[in-house]
Amino acid sequence: MALRRRREGVERHCDVTLTVRLCVTETDTMSEQEVDAYLAALDEPKQATLRTLRRTILEILPEAEQCISYAIPSFRLRGQMIAGFAAFKSHLSYFPHSGSVIPELHDDVGPYVTNKGTLQFPIDTPLPKALVEKLVTVRMRQAFPEGRP
């Protein structure tokens, strides 16, 4: 049953991003308006929860460029992907664009379903700002070992 839910979630995600994927390729820049369109295509409460996450990320990284990577809204800084998010049928996901961020924060992400490259959270509960700050901080340290750009 879990496998079926995962497959349905991926299909739902593809349905939501289909319009965006027709307009941009996986590596092209996605403007703020296109991220708005991605979010507008979502049902509530997914839309409100991801809008909150987007605001949180931009508060932490105001200089980040909003873009698309692997057909999901993401945030890039100096050419490095730092964070991303997506909606699925029964959960939302945060993507640190690195397989070593989540394992490094093992104690902090304990309450969530995780794997190396994603953190799943409920569709109606935004991630706490303190956790997003930790996720971004670890990713920034990896992407820019010489210090914040």
N, CA and C of each residue as an Amber inpcrd file, in Angstrom:
protein
   447
   0.8140000  -1.1950000   0.0000000   0.0000000   0.0000000   0.0000000
   0.8640000   1.2680000   0.0000000   1.9640000   1.2800000   0.7640000
   2.8320000   2.4580000   0.8190000   3.4250000   2.7620000  -0.5490000
   3.7990000   1.7200000  -1.2830000   4.3540000   1.9150000  -2.6110000
   3.3340000   2.5690000  -3.5310000   2.0940000   2.1100000  -3.4480000
   1.0580000   2.6900000  -4.2870000   0.8590000   4.1670000  -3.9620000
   0.8290000   4.5060000  -2.6860000   0.6800000   5.9090000  -2.3150000
   1.8200000   6.7440000  -2.8780000   3.0370000   6.2270000  -2.7860000
   4.1890000   6.9620000  -3.3090000   4.0320000   7.1820000  -4.8090000
   3.6260000   6.1460000  -5.5450000   3.4380000   6.2760000  -6.9810000
   2.3560000   7.3070000  -7.2880000   1.2420000   7.2700000  -6.5590000
   0.1750000   8.2420000  -6.7710000   0.6680000   9.6520000  -6.4830000
   1.4850000   9.8020000  -5.4500000   2.0240000  11.1090000  -5.1160000
   2.8910000  11.6600000  -6.2230000   3.7100000  10.8310000  -6.8060000
   4.5640000  11.2690000  -7.9070000   3.7060000  11.6720000  -9.1000000
   2.6940000  10.8880000  -9.3890000   1.8150000  11.2320000 -10.5040000
   1.1160000  12.5570000 -10.2510000   0.6540000  12.7870000  -9.0270000
  -0.0090000  14.0450000  -8.6830000   0.9690000  15.1970000  -8.8410000
   2.1770000  15.0010000  -8.3920000   3.2030000  16.0360000  -8.5210000
   3.4110000  16.3680000 -10.0000000   3.5000000  15.3440000 -10.8300000
   3.6990000  15.5920000 -12.2580000   2.5180000  16.3350000 -12.8550000
   1.2990000  16.0060000 -12.4330000   0.1220000  16.7210000 -12.9250000
   0.2030000  18.2010000 -12.5720000   0.6150000  18.4930000 -11.3420000
   0.6890000  19.8730000 -10.8820000   1.7440000  20.6420000 -11.6460000
   2.8640000  20.0290000 -11.9460000   3.9590000  20.7490000 -12.5850000
   3.9510000  20.6540000 -14.1040000   3.0000000  19.9840000 -14.6770000
   2.9730000  19.7870000 -16.1230000   3.0280000  21.1100000 -16.8830000
   2.2190000  22.0910000 -16.4840000   2.2040000  23.3750000 -17.1750000
   3.5720000  24.0390000 -17.1100000   4.1920000  24.0190000 -15.9600000
   5.5060000  24.6280000 -15.7930000   6.5340000  23.9100000 -16.6480000
   6.4910000  22.5750000 -16.6740000   7.4770000  21.8150000 -17.4230000
   7.3510000  22.0580000 -18.9290000   6.1810000  22.4410000 -19.3990000
   6.0360000  22.7650000 -20.8170000   6.7280000  24.0810000 -21.1540000
   6.8560000  24.9500000 -20.1650000   7.4110000  26.2790000 -20.3970000
   8.9170000  26.3540000 -20.1790000   9.4500000  25.5420000 -19.2770000
  10.8730000  25.6040000 -18.9580000  11.4570000  24.2100000 -18.9290000
  12.7450000  24.1360000 -19.1610000  13.4150000  22.8510000 -19.0430000
  13.8840000  22.6700000 -17.6060000  14.4180000  21.4950000 -17.2960000
  14.8460000  21.1750000 -15.9450000  15.9200000  22.1390000 -15.4270000
  16.6900000  22.7470000 -16.2800000  17.7850000  23.5860000 -15.8120000
  17.5620000  25.0740000 -16.0650000  16.4790000  25.4550000 -16.6960000
  16.2170000  26.8650000 -16.9580000  15.7600000  27.5760000 -15.6920000
  15.9880000  28.8900000 -15.6550000  15.5390000  29.6940000 -14.5280000
  14.0250000  29.7680000 -14.5100000  13.4740000  29.6250000 -13.3220000
  12.0340000  29.7400000 -13.1280000  11.7970000  31.0020000 -12.3230000
  11.0260000  31.8980000 -12.8430000  10.8210000  33.1760000 -12.1860000
   9.8980000  33.0540000 -10.9820000   9.8750000  34.1020000 -10.2310000
   8.9740000  34.1820000  -9.0700000   7.5260000  33.9470000  -9.5020000
   7.1380000  34.4680000 -10.6520000   5.7690000  34.2810000 -11.1390000
   5.4860000  32.8170000 -11.4680000   6.4720000  32.1030000 -11.9580000
   6.2760000  30.6870000 -12.2540000   6.1780000  29.8550000 -10.9740000
   6.9130000  30.2640000  -9.9420000   6.7570000  29.6000000  -8.6450000
   5.3550000  29.9070000  -8.1150000   4.9090000  31.1440000  -8.2910000
   3.5350000  31.4920000  -7.9060000   2.5340000  30.5910000  -8.6150000
   2.7460000  30.3460000  -9.9060000   1.8380000  29.4890000 -10.6750000
   1.8730000  28.0490000 -10.1630000   3.0540000  27.5600000  -9.8220000
   3.1700000  26.2130000  -9.2540000   2.3280000  26.1230000  -7.9860000
   2.4800000  27.1060000  -7.1030000   1.7480000  27.0960000  -5.8420000
   0.2490000  27.2790000  -6.0540000  -0.1290000  28.1340000  -6.9930000
  -1.5500000  28.3860000  -7.2550000  -2.2680000  27.1340000  -7.7620000
  -1.5360000  26.2370000  -8.3920000  -2.1420000  25.0090000  -8.9210000
  -2.4310000  23.9840000  -7.8250000  -1.9370000  24.2310000  -6.6180000
  -2.1300000  23.2830000  -5.5140000  -3.4240000  23.5550000  -4.7770000
  -4.0000000  22.4970000  -4.2230000  -5.1610000  22.6190000  -3.3470000
  -4.6920000  23.0800000  -1.9740000  -5.6280000  23.6630000  -1.2340000
  -5.3630000  23.9640000   0.1720000  -5.4780000  22.6680000   0.9530000
  -4.7560000  22.4710000   2.0060000  -3.8350000  23.3910000   2.6680000
  -2.4020000  23.3280000   2.1400000  -2.1600000  22.4930000   1.1040000
  -0.7970000  22.3760000   0.5590000  -0.2620000  23.7350000   0.1250000
  -1.1220000  24.5030000  -0.5630000  -0.6980000  25.7950000  -1.0850000
  -0.2230000  26.7150000   0.0420000  -1.0230000  26.8650000   1.0900000
  -0.6700000  27.7610000   2.1930000   0.5870000  27.2770000   2.9210000
   0.7100000  25.9820000   3.1020000   1.8660000  25.4350000   3.8140000
   3.1510000  25.6810000   3.0300000   3.1150000  25.4770000   1.7140000
   4.3220000  25.7130000   0.9090000   4.5960000  27.2030000   0.7260000
   3.5710000  28.0310000   0.7110000   3.8120000  29.4840000   0.6760000
   4.5630000  29.9220000   1.9430000   4.1800000  29.3500000   3.0730000
   4.8650000  29.6610000   4.3270000   6.3220000  29.2200000   4.2580000
   6.5660000  28.0170000   3.7470000   7.9450000  27.5320000   3.6150000
   8.7420000  28.4250000   2.6670000   8.1430000  28.8270000   1.5750000
   8.8240000  29.7140000   0.6230000   9.2310000  31.0150000   1.3010000
   8.2980000  31.6270000   2.0600000   8.6090000  32.8730000   2.7740000
   9.7480000  32.6590000   3.7650000   9.7080000  31.5370000   4.4650000
  10.7480000  31.2420000   5.4480000  12.1140000  31.1400000   4.7830000
  12.1870000  30.4100000   3.6900000  13.4630000  30.2620000   2.9730000
  13.9600000  31.6230000   2.4990000  13.0670000  32.4390000   1.9610000
  13.4790000  33.7560000   1.4630000  13.8670000  34.7080000   2.5960000
  13.3000000  34.5290000   3.7900000  13.7380000  35.3210000   4.9480000
  15.1670000  34.9460000   5.3350000  15.4860000  33.6610000   5.2190000
  16.8100000  33.1710000   5.5790000  17.8270000  33.5020000   4.4820000
  17.3970000  33.3940000   3.2280000  18.2650000  33.6310000   2.0630000
  17.6270000  34.6550000   1.1250000  17.5380000  35.9150000   1.5290000
  16.8600000  36.9020000   0.6800000  17.5250000  37.0950000  -0.6860000
  18.8140000  36.7600000  -0.7860000  19.5290000  36.9340000  -2.0470000
  19.3910000  35.7280000  -2.9790000  18.6790000  34.6860000  -2.5510000
  18.5450000  33.4710000  -3.3670000  17.6930000  33.7180000  -4.6010000
  18.0750000  33.0700000  -5.6740000  17.3190000  33.0990000  -6.9220000
  16.3260000  31.9390000  -6.8990000  15.0680000  32.2340000  -7.1780000
  14.0770000  31.1720000  -7.2860000  14.2040000  30.5640000  -8.6760000
  14.2330000  29.2510000  -8.7130000  14.4510000  28.5690000  -9.9840000
  13.7580000  27.2130000  -9.9490000  13.9510000  26.4570000 -11.0190000
  13.4220000  25.1030000 -11.0380000  14.5840000  24.1360000 -11.2030000
  14.5190000  23.0620000 -10.4500000  15.5020000  21.9980000 -10.5570000
  14.7420000  20.6950000 -10.4000000  14.8810000  19.8190000 -11.3530000
  14.1330000  18.5620000 -11.3520000  12.6300000  18.8080000 -11.2390000
  12.1500000  19.8440000 -11.8930000  10.7290000  20.1920000 -11.9840000
  10.1060000  20.5980000 -10.6480000  10.9260000  21.0460000  -9.6960000
  10.3790000  21.5380000  -8.4280000  10.9210000  22.9390000  -8.1360000
  10.1310000  23.7690000  -7.4710000  10.6370000  25.0720000  -7.0710000
  11.8470000  24.9050000  -6.1490000  12.9020000  25.6550000  -6.4710000
  14.1460000  25.5550000  -5.7140000  14.7410000  26.9400000  -5.5420000
  15.7730000  27.0000000  -4.7180000  16.4490000  28.2520000  -4.4160000
  17.9320000  28.0590000  -4.6580000  18.4930000  28.9490000  -5.5020000
  19.8850000  28.8370000  -5.9210000  20.6380000  30.0770000  -5.4610000
  21.8700000  29.8350000  -5.0520000  22.7410000  30.9280000  -4.6420000
  24.1040000  30.6830000  -5.2620000  24.6130000  31.6830000  -5.9950000
  25.9090000  31.5660000  -6.6830000  26.0470000  30.2540000  -7.4410000
  24.9950000  29.8540000  -8.1190000  25.0190000  28.6530000  -8.9410000
  24.8060000  27.3520000  -8.1940000  24.6790000  27.3960000  -6.8840000
  24.4910000  26.1920000  -6.0670000  23.0430000  26.0860000  -5.6030000
  22.4390000  24.9100000  -5.7780000  21.1020000  24.6710000  -5.2530000
  21.2110000  24.5200000  -3.7400000  20.3480000  25.2360000  -3.0250000
  20.4040000  25.2360000  -1.5680000  19.1760000  24.5700000  -0.9550000
  18.0050000  24.7650000  -1.5490000  16.7710000  24.2200000  -0.9870000
  15.7240000  24.0910000  -2.0850000  14.7560000  23.2260000  -1.8430000
  13.6400000  23.0720000  -2.7590000  12.4690000  22.4410000  -2.0360000
  11.3030000  22.4840000  -2.6770000  10.1290000  21.8650000  -2.0850000
   9.1930000  21.3740000  -3.1720000   8.2920000  20.4750000  -2.7750000
   7.3140000  19.9480000  -3.7270000   6.1090000  19.4130000  -2.9650000
   4.9790000  19.3530000  -3.6880000   3.7410000  18.8020000  -3.1390000
   3.4830000  17.4450000  -3.7640000   3.0440000  16.5240000  -2.9400000
   2.6530000  15.1950000  -3.3850000   1.2440000  14.9300000  -2.8700000
   0.6890000  13.8040000  -3.2030000  -0.7050000  13.5250000  -2.8680000
  -0.9690000  13.5990000  -1.3640000  -0.1350000  12.9740000  -0.5600000
  -0.4380000  12.8980000   0.8700000   0.6370000  13.5190000   1.7690000
   1.6070000  14.2190000   1.1800000   2.6320000  14.8830000   1.9820000
   3.3000000  15.9810000   1.1610000   4.0970000  16.7750000   1.8360000
   4.9490000  17.7700000   1.2040000   6.3870000  17.3560000   1.4690000
   7.3000000  17.8210000   0.6340000   8.7080000  17.4700000   0.8150000
   9.5950000  18.7010000   0.7400000  10.6350000  18.6660000   1.5620000
  11.7100000  19.6470000   1.5350000  12.9310000  18.9230000   0.9770000
  13.6020000  19.5490000   0.0200000  14.7820000  18.9610000  -0.6140000
  15.9940000  19.8650000  -0.3590000  17.0060000  19.3510000   0.3400000
  18.2010000  20.1650000   0.5780000  19.2000000  20.1410000  -0.5840000
  18.8960000  19.4070000  -1.6420000  19.7850000  19.2860000  -2.8060000
  21.1660000  18.7770000  -2.4170000  21.1900000  17.9080000  -1.4210000
  22.4140000  17.2450000  -0.9900000  22.0030000  16.0250000  -0.1790000
  22.7060000  14.9350000  -0.3880000  22.3930000  13.7190000   0.3390000
  22.9820000  13.6480000   1.7350000  23.7190000  14.6590000   2.1590000
  24.3480000  14.5930000   3.4740000  23.8030000  15.6000000   4.4830000
  22.8800000  16.4630000   4.0760000  22.3200000  17.4490000   5.0080000
  21.4370000  16.7690000   6.0520000  20.4830000  15.9810000   5.6070000
  19.5210000  15.3670000   6.5260000  20.2020000  14.4070000   7.5030000
  21.1190000  13.5370000   7.0400000  21.8040000  12.6930000   8.0210000
  22.5660000  13.4970000   9.0830000  23.1050000  14.6380000   8.7100000
  23.8390000  15.4670000   9.6750000  22.9160000  16.0310000  10.7530000
  21.6380000  16.2010000  10.4190000  20.6690000  16.7600000  11.3640000
  19.7400000  15.6770000  11.9040000  20.2790000  14.4880000  12.0580000
  19.4850000  13.3150000  12.4460000  18.5630000  13.5870000  13.6290000
  19.0560000  14.1810000  14.6990000  18.2360000  14.4210000  15.8890000
  17.1230000  15.4340000  15.6190000  17.3980000  16.4280000  14.8060000
  16.4100000  17.4780000  14.5170000  15.2830000  17.0030000  13.6080000
  15.5750000  16.0510000  12.7320000  14.5670000  15.5880000  11.7680000
  13.8890000  14.2940000  12.2010000  14.1740000  13.8380000  13.4170000
  13.6090000  12.5950000  13.9310000  12.1060000  12.4530000  13.8050000
  11.3290000  13.5130000  14.0450000   9.8690000  13.3780000  13.9650000
   9.3130000  13.2340000  12.5370000  10.1560000  13.3950000  11.5360000
   9.7040000  13.3950000  10.1460000  10.1200000  12.1230000   9.4220000
   9.4230000  11.8300000   8.3300000   9.8370000  10.7590000   7.4240000
  10.9580000  11.3420000   6.5680000  12.0960000  10.6730000   6.5490000
  13.2410000  11.1880000   5.7960000  13.9410000  10.0730000   5.0440000
  14.7260000  10.4850000   4.0740000  15.7600000   9.6460000   3.4890000
  16.9370000  10.5800000   3.2510000  17.9610000  10.1210000   2.5660000
  19.1550000  10.9630000   2.3760000  18.8480000  12.3280000   1.7900000
  17.9230000  12.3830000   0.8410000  17.7440000  13.6130000   0.0900000
  16.4160000  14.3130000   0.2390000  15.5680000  13.8770000   1.1600000
  14.2800000  14.5420000   1.3120000  13.7480000  14.4120000   2.7280000
  12.9790000  15.4020000   3.1050000  12.2940000  15.4030000   4.3880000
  10.8100000  15.5930000   4.0920000   9.9880000  14.6430000   4.4800000
   8.5440000  14.7290000   4.2380000   7.8590000  15.3150000   5.4610000
   6.8630000  16.1640000   5.2060000   6.1140000  16.7540000   6.3070000
   4.6400000  16.8550000   5.9230000   3.7630000  17.0080000   6.9310000
   2.3180000  17.0080000   6.6670000   1.8890000  18.1750000   5.7860000
   0.8150000  17.9530000   5.0530000   0.3330000  18.9730000   4.1140000
  -0.2280000  20.2080000   4.8070000  -0.5450000  20.0930000   6.0890000
  -1.1630000  21.2180000   6.7890000  -0.3090000  21.7990000   7.9200000
   0.9680000  21.4140000   7.9770000   1.8350000  21.8850000   9.0560000
   3.1760000  22.3460000   8.4900000   3.4130000  23.6610000   8.4520000
   4.7020000  24.1400000   7.9420000   5.8660000  23.6560000   8.7970000
   7.0200000  23.5170000   8.1740000   8.2260000  23.1910000   8.9370000
   8.5570000  24.3610000   9.8590000   9.0060000  24.0800000  11.0590000
   9.4080000  25.1680000  11.9620000  10.5740000  25.9650000  11.3690000
  10.5310000  27.2700000  11.5550000  11.5820000  28.1300000  11.0110000
  12.9590000  27.7190000  11.5180000  13.0510000  27.3300000  12.7770000
  14.3430000  26.9230000  13.3460000  14.9180000  25.7170000  12.6020000
  14.0670000  24.7820000  12.2110000  14.5380000  23.6180000  11.4650000
  14.9770000  24.0160000  10.0580000  14.2100000  24.8680000   9.4010000
  14.5860000  25.3250000   8.0520000  15.9180000  26.0650000   8.1210000
  16.1180000  26.8720000   9.1460000  17.3950000  27.5740000   9.3050000
  18.5490000  26.5900000   9.4350000  18.3640000  25.5280000  10.1990000
  19.4150000  24.5150000  10.3460000  19.6760000  23.8100000   9.0280000
  18.6200000  23.4410000   8.3100000  18.7750000  22.7680000   7.0190000
  19.5480000  23.6480000   6.0350000  19.1830000  24.9150000   5.9730000
  19.8490000  25.8520000   5.0700000  21.2870000  26.0970000   5.5090000
  21.5220000  26.2400000   6.8000000  22.8760000  26.4890000   7.3100000
  23.8180000  25.3490000   6.9570000  23.3660000  24.1170000   7.1670000
  24.2130000  22.9620000   6.8410000  24.4830000  22.9220000   5.3430000
  23.4620000  23.1450000   4.5320000  23.6580000  23.1160000   3.0750000
  24.5890000  24.2320000   2.6180000  24.4540000  25.4120000   3.2130000
  25.3290000  26.5330000   2.8510000  26.7790000  26.2160000   3.2170000
  26.9910000  25.6120000   4.3610000  28.3460000  25.2470000   4.7750000
  28.9540000  24.2500000   3.7900000  28.1340000  23.3330000   3.2770000
  28.6140000  22.3670000   2.2940000  28.8920000  23.0380000   0.9530000
  27.9630000  23.8830000   0.5320000  28.0940000  24.4970000  -0.7980000
  29.1980000  25.5500000  -0.8350000  29.4170000  26.2170000   0.2880000
  30.3990000  27.2990000   0.3510000  31.3110000  27.1200000   1.5570000
  32.2160000  26.1660000   1.5110000  33.0740000  25.9040000   2.6760000
  33.9430000  27.1020000   3.0510000  34.1470000  28.0280000   2.1180000
  34.9600000  29.2140000   2.4120000  34.1600000  30.2810000   3.1380000
  32.8700000  30.0710000   3.3550000  32.0120000  31.0420000   4.0330000
  30.8820000  31.4840000   3.1490000  29.9190000  32.1170000   3.7440000
  28.7200000  32.5590000   3.0140000  29.0780000  33.5720000   1.9430000
  28.5000000  33.3700000   0.7580000  28.7930000  34.3000000  -0.3460000
  28.2270000  35.6790000  -0.1040000
